[in-house]
Amino acid sequence: MEQQLSNLVERLKKTFGDRLISAVLYGSGAVGDWNAKASDLNVLCVLERISAHELGESEPVFRWWREQGNPAPLLMSGEEVRTSTDCFPMEFHDMKAHRRVLHGTDVIADIEIDRSFYRAEVEHELRAKLLRLRQKAAEVLSKEDALLRLLADSLSTFCVLGRHALTLKGRETRFRKQEVIADLEKVLGIPFDGFSTILRIRADGKASEGTGAVLLFEKYLKEIDALIRFVDQIDR
């Protein structure tokens, strides 16, 4: 991880010179939960300005970075960082909580996040992801294996949103999925058996004998609905 990050920073510095304001590691790499086989290295790259010229210069660096198995760096101008917290409060909240400055100025330190925008984005994302889950499930409901894969693939997103819901409620931020699920059970006062079963399926790579995909999906939907209603009532 350290070698990859060092190489990236050197390439960014060589490409952009003084126009590179900051490079910031965020996500699992900054939290200390990075896994070489399963985790990405997420980097925010902040430039003085971003035009077609800067995008053209970034192409070989970003292509190389993707070839290492990572998503392209998040490219923003300094002004965009200062003025976008109302649009991306969840993302900037995570950066404020856990980040590592790889180069330049800590552009995240002084930004402020409006709680009302934060709560609204968490609810919006929950509702939007639920609608998308229903759409995809409607296409594979009769195919048990495909439905189980869909549920397993969606769990990370809903655990992230559950973590943000708990943060809004003043709970200590946790990042491991099992800890998030356990905390949701405590705070909402209901079992999240659907979440827990899907987490086990992800870990094992397959469902245990007798797992009914449609019944599991129904349970999962009820738990997501409870989470949405929980967020909807925060600060109301």
Secondary structure, 3 states (H helix, E strand, C coil): CHHHHHHHHHHHHHHHHHHEEEEEEECHHHHCCCCCCCCCCEEEEEECCCCHHHHHHHHHHHHHHHHCCCCCCEEEEHHHHHHCCCCCHHHHHHHHHCCEEEEECCCCCCCCCCHHHHHHHHHHHHHHHHHHHHHHHHHHCCCHHHHHHHHHHHHHHHHHHHHHHHHHCCCCCCCCHHHHHHHHHHHHCCCCHHHHHHHHHHHHCCCCCCCCHHHHHHHHHHHHHHHHHHHHCCCC
